[in-house]
């Protein structure tokens, strides 16, 4: 998907540091995702290890506490947690953060720790929704919409008039994903066209060596 102009400019300004910042943001996102998954699975999460040293950065822990705040306020009912779907017919796979029911509506929910909510996120969620719908069984509830739970929001107060937000976090939703799904498929076709001649890398290794 095309990178936003602002992101391209930022990458130019950062130069070689851009990769380091990207990798640090990816590490932060992975840590927060693991914390939220453990929390929802009923595992106790602690900032400090047995020696009293922090296991997470304060930034990571702050985002996790925003997730706890959201959970305590809105009590999402989790139907699936970190579930991977692989679909040969659709030609892609993905790991859905959550399928959950909030205020009577069932969402495909994705947790984000980025500095903004980008257009490509909605394409990702539309694709996740299609993965879920294609695997839908009688025991699985229908989807009412998709949602992004943004844990790095600029919000300062709790939501009013039905808005789901709190200090530093916000849930943004979409009910209709038809346009995003169409756009995802277009992007997918372009990607496949660019990579149609790619060959899979195959590696084999010996289990032991001796001179």
C-alpha positions, -999 to +999 in steps of 0.1 A: +000+000+000+015+035-009+033+051+020+018+085+031+038+115+020+045+125+056+060+091+063+083+093+032+095+128+044+101+115+079+122+086+066+143+110+045+148+132+076+157+103+098+180+086+073+197+056+088+180+061+121+146+053+105+152+016+106+162+017+143+131+037+152+109+013+132+125-018+149+120-002+183+083+005+175+079-031+164+094-044+196+072-021+216+041-033+198+051-070+203+056-065+240+022-047+245+004-074+224+019-101+246+009-083+277-027-079+266-029-115+255-016-128+288-039-104+307-070-117+287-059-153+293-060-146+331-022-145+336-009-121+361+012-094+345+040-077+364+062-047+356+090-060+378+108-093+377+118-114+407+148-092+413+128-060+413+140-049+378+116-036+351+108-062+324+092-036+302+098+000+293+076+026+309+061+034+275+052-003+270+037-006+305+017+027+301+001+013+269-007-019+287-024+000+315-045+018+290-057-015+278-065-026+313-084+007+317-104+000+285-111-036+296-124-026+331-146+001+317-162-018+288-158-055+298-153-069+263-164-105+259-136-123+240-147-149+215-113-154+200-079-142+212-048-141+188-064-166+164-045-173+131-064-181+100-049-194+068-070-193+036-056-207+003-087-195-016-083-159-005-045-162-009-034-148+024-033-155+062-035-134+093-036-134+130-067-116+144-060-099+178-095-103+190-130-112+181-150-096+209-184-084+219-187-049+232-220-032+241-238-060+222-219-057+190-193-082+177-161-067+163-129-078+147-106-058+169-070-049+162-047-034+189-024-006+177+005+012+194+015+034+165+017+072+164-014+074+142-043+054+126-034+049+090-056+040+060-038+006+055-051-005+089-087-005+076-076-027+046-060-051+071-091-053+092-113-058+061-091-087+051-092-101+087-130-099+086-131-119+053-108-146+068-132-149+097-163-149+076-149-176+053-142-198+083-175-190+099-192-219+116-226-222+132-211-218+167-193-185+157-212-152+159-216-129+129-195-097+127-212-063+132-181-042+124-143-038+127-125-018+153-090-004+161-081+000+198-055+027+197-033+027+228-012+057+218-041+082+212-040+119+220-072+117+240-072+132+274-107+124+288-132+096+289-157+095+261-191+111+260-222+103+239-212+067+234-176+074+224-153+046+237-121+063+248-100+073+278-068+091+286-043+080+260-066+054+243-094+053+219-115+027+200-124+037+165-149+015+146-163+009+111-195-010+103-191-012+064-158-026+051-169-032+015-147-004+000-117-014+022-121-050+011-122-040-026-091-018-021-073-046-003-079-070-032-065-044-056-034-039-035-030-077-033-032-081-071-005-054-075+017-072-050+012-106-067+020-090-101+053-076-087+062-110-071+049-135-096+085-146-106+097-150-070+109-184-060+106-197-024+138-200-005+146-235+005+173-243+031+185-275+045+209-280+073+230-308+087+222-318+123+259-322+132+294-315+119+328-329+127+363-324+112 
